[in-house]
Amino acid sequence: MSRFSLRTMAEIGVMVAIALVLNFFRLFQMPQGGSVSLEMLPIFIVALRWGTLPGVIAGALFGVAQLFFGASIYYPLQVILDYPLAFALLGVAGAFPRVPLLGIALGTTGRLLAHVVSGVVFFAEYAPAGTNVWLYSLGYNLTYIVPELLLSAIAVYFLAKRPGFFAQLTGRQME
């Protein structure tokens, strides 16, 4: 027997596809990677509706799918940090279905940390001379992660007002 229902698996697939489409509608693009879009929203929806593991799976699948649609690939480990791992961490939001904004904040923080580590390890040469590479990477990544966090949080806030939107088959209901 499958661990997930057919409905859950179908929703994961649909939401990953929607995230890919939303990724192409960017408000702005950073010079060394990163952009502002609503790409995180579908992953958060999966996590909040179905839980942490489906959210992590949806995020990881989205990260892998991005590799086929114009990802910036420099080093093998950088690919893992910036794509499957960073977006899989968004699924942490599923641990907080009753407090979705907290879940979104923690999931986004996980994504941010993966990008910051990638920035320190693989993109330190872009930091101005004498600049702490950790602070540079954190600052660089915050410039697009914070707007994405705000866009996703606002969208989820309004979606959560719809009765039953985050309810799923096991009866978990938003309060």
C-alpha positions in Angstrom: 0.0 0.0 0.0 1.3 3.5 -0.9 2.2 5.8 2.0 0.4 8.7 0.2 -3.0 8.7 -1.3 -3.4 9.2 -5.1 -4.9 12.6 -4.3 -1.8 13.6 -2.3 0.5 12.5 -5.1 -1.5 14.2 -7.8 -1.6 17.4 -5.8 2.2 17.3 -5.3 2.7 16.9 -9.1 0.3 19.7 -9.9 1.8 22.0 -7.3 5.3 21.3 -8.5 4.2 22.2 -12.1 2.5 25.4 -10.9 5.7 26.3 -9.0 7.7 25.9 -12.2 5.4 28.1 -14.1 5.4 30.8 -11.3 9.2 30.7 -11.3 9.1 32.2 -14.8 7.1 35.2 -13.7 9.8 37.0 -11.8 9.5 40.5 -10.2 13.3 40.8 -10.4 16.4 38.6 -10.9 19.6 38.8 -8.9 22.9 38.9 -10.9 24.5 35.7 -9.4 21.2 33.8 -9.0 18.0 34.1 -7.0 14.9 35.9 -7.9 11.6 37.1 -6.5 8.5 35.2 -7.6 5.7 33.2 -6.1 7.5 29.9 -6.7 7.4 28.9 -3.0 3.7 29.3 -2.6 2.6 25.9 -4.1 5.2 24.1 -2.0 3.8 25.8 1.1 0.3 24.8 0.1 1.3 21.1 -0.2 3.1 21.3 3.2 0.2 23.0 5.0 -2.4 20.7 3.4 -0.6 17.3 3.6 2.2 17.7 6.1 6.0 17.9 6.3 7.0 14.9 4.3 4.8 15.6 1.3 6.0 19.3 1.5 9.6 18.2 1.6 9.0 15.8 -1.4 7.3 18.6 -3.4 10.1 21.0 -2.6 12.8 18.6 -3.6 11.0 17.7 -6.8 10.6 21.3 -7.6 14.3 21.9 -7.0 15.2 19.0 -9.3 12.8 20.2 -11.9 14.4 23.6 -11.9 17.7 22.0 -13.0 16.0 21.3 -16.4 14.7 24.9 -16.8 17.6 27.2 -16.6 19.2 26.6 -13.2 22.6 28.1 -12.5 25.0 25.2 -12.2 28.6 25.8 -11.1 29.6 22.9 -8.8 27.9 19.5 -8.0 27.5 20.2 -4.3 26.2 23.7 -5.1 23.5 22.2 -7.2 22.3 20.1 -4.2 22.4 23.0 -1.8 20.7 25.6 -4.0 18.0 23.4 -5.6 16.7 20.1 -4.1 17.9 20.8 -0.5 16.9 24.5 -0.3 13.4 23.9 -1.7 12.9 20.7 0.3 13.4 22.7 3.4 10.3 24.7 2.6 8.3 21.6 3.5 9.1 22.2 7.2 6.1 24.5 7.0 4.0 21.4 7.2 5.0 20.9 10.8 2.9 23.9 11.7 -0.5 23.6 9.9 -2.3 25.5 12.7 0.2 28.4 12.6 0.9 28.6 8.9 2.9 31.9 9.0 5.3 30.4 11.5 5.7 27.3 9.3 6.3 29.6 6.3 8.9 31.6 8.2 10.8 28.5 9.4 10.6 26.8 5.9 11.9 30.0 4.3 14.7 30.2 6.9 15.8 26.7 6.1 15.9 27.7 2.4 17.9 30.8 3.2 20.4 28.8 5.3 21.0 26.4 2.4 21.6 29.3 0.0 23.9 31.2 2.5 26.1 28.1 2.9 26.2 27.7 -0.9 27.1 31.4 -1.2 30.0 31.1 1.4 31.4 27.9 -0.1 31.0 28.5 -3.8 30.5 32.2 -4.4 32.8 33.9 -1.9 34.8 35.5 -4.7 31.9 37.9 -5.4 32.2 39.4 -1.9 34.0 42.8 -2.0 37.5 42.7 -0.6 37.6 42.8 3.2 33.9 41.8 3.5 32.9 38.9 5.7 31.7 36.2 3.3 29.0 35.0 5.7 27.6 38.5 6.0 27.9 39.1 2.3 26.1 35.8 1.5 23.4 36.4 4.1 22.8 40.0 2.8 22.8 38.9 -0.9 20.3 36.1 -0.3 18.1 38.1 2.0 17.5 40.6 -0.8 15.3 38.1 -2.7 14.3 35.7 0.0 12.6 38.3 2.2 10.4 39.6 -0.6 9.5 36.0 -1.5 8.7 35.3 2.1 6.4 38.3 2.3 4.6 37.5 -1.0 4.0 33.8 0.1 2.9 34.8 3.6 0.4 37.3 2.3 -1.0 34.8 -0.2 -1.3 32.1 2.5 -2.9 34.5 4.9 -5.7 35.1 2.4 -5.9 31.4 1.4 -6.2 30.3 5.0 -9.3 32.5 5.4 -11.1 30.2 3.0 -12.9 27.5 5.0 -11.4 24.1 4.4 -8.6 25.3 2.1 -5.9 23.6 4.1 -8.0 20.7 5.2 -6.9 17.4 3.8 -8.1 13.8 3.8 -7.0 12.9 7.3 -9.2 15.7 8.7 -6.5 18.1 9.7 -8.3 21.5 9.7 -6.9 25.0 10.0 -8.2 26.9 13.0 
